[in-house]
């Protein structure tokens, strides 16, 4: 095929290895489909290389700056069609706290949460202890793949946050739902918005952390989830609405926690989901009859510019 496709991966984030694994699999699928595809790692001279004749960018950079609107702005400036959402939805969804405030405005329930940075913690050391009475989960506010995520008691939060903020930057503090069921819902653009069958995650660790996500055998995947159909349908509807109202493109993954009583809470939205052999969205697509190479080709066909126009 005449199109020269760049599969862009890597970057300085702690998710660069996952990005590389996703890129290798995507590039193999494109080559198998007959596309003129080439891997390109994010480097300081990336712009020069992109100008060298690539006609389409398949962006599979996880984390910053590939998932927060920065490289999307570069693609728009260069006017090279790219996969994924535009600058604004990427910026919103990369910031967990802002994402929660936005989806809450759509009527989607979210957990009680608190945004904390170094200055806030310094001026109010007891802010977390005063805000929560039971176990909490601490997450880097703009991180992904569960890197830097820990579960603690409110009285231990200050010490752990003071340490973690130095390494990961701003944090979001959420109430921890003990015994909650973790479910993820993939959404793709395929002649409109297509919500995939949700996937229930049963990690063998305390929660779906980095090790559980990317180590074979450390998580059981149940599809469809072992939940009432009404609960599954609600999550699917919420996911489609979030994707549409945020004006997202190509693909996304919406993560939820379901309580024992069936209450649903949105956790976060991932604008560039993993595409490795263990990733969630490809498993959901395969369950719905879309094999991996076909999925990659469908995603490629959504490439464009002026995505926020």
Buried (B, 14 or more C-beta within 10 A) or exposed (E): EEBBBBBBBBBEBBBBBBBBBBBBBBBBBBBEBEBBBBBBBBEEEBEEBBEEEBBBBBBBBBBBBBBBBBBBBBBBEBEBBBBBBBBBBBBBBBBBBBBBEBBEEEEBEBBEBBBBEBEBBEEEBEBBBEBBEEBBBBBBBBBBBBBBBBBBBBEBBBEBBEEBBEEBBBBBBBBBBEEBBBBBBBBBBBEEBBBBBBBBBBBEBEBBBBEBBBEEEBBEBBBBBEBEEEBBEBBBEBBBBBBEBBBBBBBBBBBBBBEEEEEBBBBBBBBBBBBBBBBBBBBBBBBBEBEBBBBBBBBBBBBBBEBBE
